[in-house]
């Protein structure tokens, strides 16, 4: 099928950019996620199968993805945008319905080749929600993003409809990064936790 970034650009807006409070947060470099202790296994109520993630990008960027020894490895190359209205993006996509009715937030244990800010997006029909998290360079890091830290596109901060999420994306974008830029993202675990996660 048509890659999501062709039919549904990361910004979700004809003019490019994330509107309202989401734009202000992105411009400030403020991440929604916070470093955390490992999420206990019994709190990982909806772990993601890393083998189900698929690489997607705009036509000029490139991303490859594989799973080795239980870890997801993504090598990506983000192209420079062709103007403000055409940002570029590389994403790992999960396109399937998720019932997150008992979830309190998103978690990820990952390592980035560069210190970067990554976007995590949840979609429910025509409603799109964004948050972000930072990873240091070269260090395995646990990060959690409470669901009340997501912004709805065209709105302000808003909790996603937990029973109706139909896709998830972890991505890099020229909207928040200076492209061209290449890197690697390795994921050991990701999913959704229930209840309060440890600080």
CORTA-V603936 format. One line per field, one symbol per residue. phi: phi as a letter, one per 30 degrees, with the letter a starting at -180 (. if undefined). psi: psi as a letter, one per 30 degrees, with the letter a starting at -180 (. if undefined). burial: b if it has 9 or more other C-alpha atoms within 8 Angstrom, else e. Layout:
phi=???
psi=???
burial=???
This chain:
phi=.deedddbeedibedijcdhddddddddidcddbdbdedeedcddbdddddcdbdbaddcdbbbbbcbhicdbccbbcdddcjddbdcabbccbcadbccecdcacbacbbcdbdbcccbbcbbicccbbbbbcbddibdbcbbbeddcdccdibcdadddddbdcabbcbcbddcbdcdababbcbcaalbccidddd
psi=lkkefefileegkefllklbeeeeeeefgkkflkkllkkkeffifikkjfffkkkkllfflkkkklkkhgkkkkkljjlklilffilllklkkjilkkjgfgkflklkjlkkfljlkkkkkkkjbgkkkklllkklkgkkkkkkjkfggkkkkgaakkkljffgkflkkklkkfefljllklakkkkeklakllaklk.
burial=eebbbbeebbebeeebbbbbbbbbbbeeeebbbbbbeebeeebbbbbeebeebebbbbeebbbebebeeebbbbbbbbbbbeebbebbbbbbbbeeebebeebbbbbbbbbbbbbbbbbbbbbbeeebbbbbbbbbbbeebbbbbbbbbbbbbebbbbbbebebbbbbbbbbbbebbebebebbbbbbbbbbbbeebee
